[in-house]
Amino acid sequence: DDTTNATTTTTAIGGIRPIHEDILLAKLRPGQIIELEAHARKGTGKDHAKFSPVATASYRLMPQIEITRPIYDDDAEELVNWFEPGVFSLLSIPSDAQGEDAGHRVKAVVSNPYACTMSRNFMRHPVLKERIKMSRIPNHFIFEVESVGMMEPGVIVAEALKVLKEKCERVVGLADESLAAMMGGV
């Protein structure tokens, strides 16, 4: 029982191969062969979704989290456990601490605002909701792109930015032509 797999396909068709090497293409009985004529068509996602190498693309604004008044001890532990993992962490306070930290074991600090999905679970707690201010940074975007094809997400984004740049240059050119036509006609 012969098995045609990605390895024999790669050698047979000069470098064209499936995305994953363990994809079974066909099972052949002894003496059988595959005779194939294939025609490829290159396209873009604008032509048809089948040409798009992107599975999911999304963006969100970067969260900005500020602790307006210190959160200590039990409230701090509750915040770290109630809120999204990795957003807040506990900072141990030395026993000889002075000032407002004196007499406390731990203090909550913002450790990774990137991990926040803005769930606002802390708003259920009467003390925490008064001590945390949450917003989004209006000009800081977080993009997530998943790829399902041969192109890596970084390459997809770079190519998309090239297309966007070309379109912007075209719009600027058309605006310049229109302005020149208006000025020439006056």
QUIJO-V235626 format. One record per residue. N is the residue number from 1. BURIAL is # if it has 24 or more other C-alpha atoms within 12 Angstrom, else .. Layout:
((N:BURIAL) (N:BURIAL))
This chain:
((1:.) (2:.) (3:.) (4:#) (5:.) (6:.) (7:.) (8:.) (9:#) (10:.) (11:.) (12:.) (13:.) (14:.) (15:.) (16:.) (17:.) (18:.) (19:.) (20:.) (21:.) (22:.) (23:.) (24:.) (25:.) (26:.) (27:.) (28:.) (29:.) (30:.) (31:.) (32:.) (33:.) (34:.) (35:.) (36:.) (37:.) (38:.) (39:.) (40:.) (41:.) (42:.) (43:.) (44:.) (45:.) (46:.) (47:.) (48:.) (49:.) (50:.) (51:.) (52:#) (53:#) (54:#) (55:.) (56:.) (57:.) (58:.) (59:.) (60:.) (61:.) (62:.) (63:#) (64:#) (65:#) (66:#) (67:#) (68:.) (69:.) (70:#) (71:#) (72:#) (73:#) (74:.) (75:#) (76:#) (77:#) (78:#) (79:#) (80:#) (81:.) (82:.) (83:#) (84:#) (85:.) (86:.) (87:#) (88:#) (89:#) (90:#) (91:.) (92:.) (93:.) (94:.) (95:.) (96:.) (97:.) (98:.) (99:.) (100:.) (101:.) (102:.) (103:.) (104:#) (105:.) (106:#) (107:#) (108:#) (109:#) (110:#) (111:.) (112:.) (113:#) (114:#) (115:.) (116:#) (117:#) (118:.) (119:.) (120:.) (121:.) (122:#) (123:.) (124:.) (125:.) (126:.) (127:.) (128:#) (129:.) (130:.) (131:#) (132:#) (133:.) (134:#) (135:.) (136:.) (137:.) (138:.) (139:.) (140:.) (141:.) (142:.) (143:.) (144:.) (145:.) (146:.) (147:.) (148:.) (149:.) (150:.) (151:.) (152:.) (153:.) (154:.) (155:.) (156:#) (157:.) (158:.) (159:.) (160:.) (161:.) (162:.) (163:.) (164:.) (165:.) (166:.) (167:.) (168:.) (169:.) (170:.) (171:.) (172:.) (173:.) (174:.) (175:.) (176:.) (177:.) (178:.) (179:.) (180:.) (181:.) (182:.) (183:.) (184:.) (185:.) (186:.))
